[in-house]
Amino acid sequence: MKRKVRDKIFQFFIVLLSTMNFTSCKVESKRCGFTLQNFKVVNSQLDSLIRGIKDSTHILKQKESVIVLVLSVYDSKPEFCFTSTEKEEVSEMYIYKSNRRIVGYIDNGKDRPIIVLSTTSNKYEFESTFYEFLIPTNEKKYFEYIYFPENQYSIMKDGKGYPPSFFDPYFYYYRYQDNKIIPVIYGN
């Protein structure tokens, strides 16, 4: 009698362990998103600029487009670069291939959130430069389309790497100078 009970308990644990092992393998092969922290815009000029960008017909071409704000410093002055892209391209094109840091997102409650990235890799430098424009909040949101890619570097069948892909998005650049956010034109 004891042997039958012991055998059933043993079988139960074998089935349980097999199920747990199978489930954990599935989770590892899935693309997992990131939970990002919300940032509140505290600068009225930047807030006005963001509202204008969100109303732009060029930057929001389709319903699946995502607005991306890249914060950087050029010539010791804060810069704000806006663009839009498809959700599938945010991680690979804008974060990993461009070597940008994920900062968080800006959400105004009614529209799509803006993904905030930075070219400033030092957290303290970022905070001292950009906290007069936006500050973190305790709110968080999960973004399934922001993930760590399985293969950051593509390899052809013959073992050679692919040449760089053509990537030509449209950018809107703005710089904070003399207590004003002004448009910047690069090139020409």
C-alpha positions as CSV (number, residue, x, y, z in Angstrom):
1,M,0.0,0.0,0.0
2,K,2.8,2.4,1.0
3,R,4.6,1.5,-2.2
4,K,1.7,2.5,-4.4
5,V,1.3,5.8,-2.7
6,R,5.0,6.5,-3.0
7,D,5.0,5.5,-6.7
8,K,2.0,7.9,-7.4
9,I,3.8,10.7,-5.6
10,F,7.0,10.0,-7.5
11,Q,5.0,10.0,-10.9
12,F,3.3,13.3,-9.9
13,F,6.7,15.0,-9.2
14,I,8.1,13.7,-12.5
15,V,5.2,15.1,-14.4
16,L,5.4,18.4,-12.5
17,L,9.2,18.8,-13.1
18,S,8.7,17.9,-16.8
19,T,6.0,20.5,-17.2
20,M,8.0,23.2,-15.4
21,N,11.1,22.4,-17.6
22,F,9.0,22.5,-20.8
23,T,7.4,25.8,-19.8
24,S,10.7,27.5,-18.9
25,C,12.2,26.5,-22.3
26,K,9.3,28.2,-24.0
27,V,9.7,31.4,-22.0
28,E,13.4,31.6,-22.9
29,S,12.8,31.5,-26.6
30,K,10.2,34.3,-26.5
31,R,11.0,37.9,-27.2
32,C,10.4,39.7,-23.9
33,G,9.6,43.4,-23.8
34,F,10.8,46.0,-21.4
35,T,9.0,47.9,-18.7
36,L,9.8,51.6,-19.1
37,Q,9.5,54.4,-16.6
38,N,7.2,57.4,-17.4
39,F,8.7,60.8,-17.7
40,K,6.8,64.1,-17.1
41,V,7.6,67.1,-19.3
42,V,8.3,70.1,-17.0
43,N,9.5,72.6,-19.6
44,S,6.6,74.5,-21.3
45,Q,8.6,74.9,-24.6
46,L,9.3,71.2,-24.9
47,D,5.7,70.4,-24.0
48,S,4.5,72.7,-26.8
49,L,7.0,71.2,-29.2
50,I,5.8,67.7,-28.3
51,R,2.1,68.7,-28.9
52,G,3.1,70.1,-32.3
53,I,5.0,67.0,-33.2
54,K,2.1,64.7,-32.2
55,D,-0.1,66.8,-34.5
56,S,2.3,66.5,-37.4
57,T,0.8,64.4,-40.3
58,H,4.3,63.5,-41.6
59,I,5.6,62.0,-38.4
60,L,2.6,59.8,-37.7
61,K,2.2,58.2,-41.1
62,Q,0.3,55.1,-39.9
63,K,-1.5,53.8,-36.9
64,E,1.3,51.5,-36.0
65,S,3.9,54.3,-36.0
66,V,5.8,55.1,-32.8
67,I,7.2,58.6,-32.1
68,V,10.8,58.4,-30.9
69,L,12.5,61.3,-29.0
70,V,16.3,61.1,-28.9
71,L,18.0,63.4,-26.3
72,S,21.6,64.3,-27.0
73,V,24.1,67.0,-26.2
74,Y,25.8,68.8,-29.1
75,D,28.4,71.6,-28.5
76,S,27.4,71.6,-24.7
77,K,23.8,72.3,-25.6
78,P,20.8,69.9,-25.1
79,E,19.3,68.7,-28.4
80,F,15.9,67.0,-29.1
81,C,15.5,64.8,-32.1
82,F,12.0,63.6,-33.1
83,T,11.2,60.9,-35.6
84,S,8.7,58.1,-36.1
85,T,9.1,54.5,-37.1
86,E,7.2,51.2,-37.1
87,K,7.0,49.4,-33.8
88,E,9.2,46.5,-35.1
89,E,12.1,48.9,-35.9
90,V,12.4,50.7,-32.6
91,S,14.7,48.1,-30.9
92,E,16.9,47.2,-33.7
93,M,17.3,50.4,-35.7
94,Y,16.9,53.1,-33.0
95,I,18.4,51.4,-29.9
96,Y,20.9,48.7,-30.7
97,K,22.2,49.5,-34.2
98,S,22.4,53.2,-33.2
99,N,23.8,52.5,-29.7
100,R,21.3,54.6,-27.8
101,R,20.3,54.3,-24.2
102,I,16.7,53.6,-23.3
103,V,15.4,56.3,-21.0
104,G,11.7,55.7,-20.7
105,Y,8.5,57.1,-22.3
106,I,6.3,60.2,-22.3
107,D,2.6,59.7,-22.1
108,N,0.0,62.5,-22.3
109,G,-2.9,60.2,-21.6
110,K,-4.7,60.2,-24.9
111,D,-2.2,59.6,-27.7
112,R,0.5,57.0,-28.2
113,P,3.4,57.3,-25.9
114,I,6.7,58.8,-27.1
115,I,9.7,56.5,-26.6
116,V,12.6,58.5,-25.1
117,L,16.2,57.5,-25.9
118,S,19.5,59.2,-25.3
119,T,22.9,59.3,-26.8
120,T,24.3,60.3,-23.4
121,S,25.5,57.1,-21.8
122,N,26.4,58.5,-18.4
123,K,23.2,58.6,-16.2
124,Y,24.5,61.5,-14.0
125,E,25.3,63.6,-17.1
126,F,21.9,62.8,-18.5
127,E,20.1,63.8,-15.2
128,S,22.1,67.1,-14.9
129,T,21.4,68.0,-18.5
130,F,17.8,66.9,-19.1
131,Y,16.0,67.1,-15.7
132,E,15.1,70.7,-16.4
133,F,13.0,69.4,-19.3
134,L,11.6,66.1,-18.1
135,I,11.6,64.2,-14.8
136,P,10.8,60.6,-14.0
137,T,7.6,59.5,-12.3
138,N,6.6,56.3,-10.5
139,E,4.4,55.2,-13.4
140,K,5.6,52.3,-15.5
141,K,4.4,50.7,-18.7
142,Y,5.3,47.5,-20.5
143,F,6.3,47.7,-24.2
144,E,6.4,44.4,-26.0
145,Y,8.0,45.8,-29.1
146,I,11.2,47.0,-27.2
147,Y,13.3,43.9,-26.7
148,F,16.9,42.7,-26.9
149,P,17.4,41.2,-30.4
150,E,18.5,37.6,-30.7
151,N,21.1,38.5,-33.3
152,Q,22.5,42.0,-33.3
153,Y,24.9,41.1,-36.1
154,S,23.6,39.3,-39.2
155,I,25.7,36.7,-41.0
156,M,25.2,35.4,-44.5
157,K,25.4,31.7,-45.4
158,D,29.0,32.0,-46.5
159,G,30.0,33.3,-43.0
160,K,30.5,36.9,-44.0
161,G,28.6,39.8,-42.4
162,Y,25.9,41.7,-44.2
163,P,26.7,45.2,-45.3
164,P,25.0,48.0,-43.3
165,S,21.4,48.3,-44.2
166,F,20.0,51.5,-45.8
167,F,18.2,53.4,-43.1
168,D,16.9,56.9,-43.9
169,P,14.2,58.1,-41.5
170,Y,13.1,61.7,-41.4
171,F,14.3,63.6,-38.3
172,Y,13.3,66.9,-36.7
173,Y,16.1,68.5,-34.7
174,Y,15.8,71.1,-32.0
175,R,18.4,72.7,-29.7
176,Y,18.0,74.4,-26.3
177,Q,20.0,77.7,-26.7
178,D,19.6,81.0,-24.9
179,N,16.7,79.7,-22.9
180,K,14.8,78.8,-26.1
181,I,14.2,75.6,-28.0
182,I,15.0,76.4,-31.6
183,P,15.0,74.3,-34.8
184,V,18.3,73.1,-36.1
185,I,19.1,72.4,-39.7
186,Y,22.0,70.0,-40.4
187,G,23.6,69.7,-43.8
188,N,23.2,72.1,-46.7
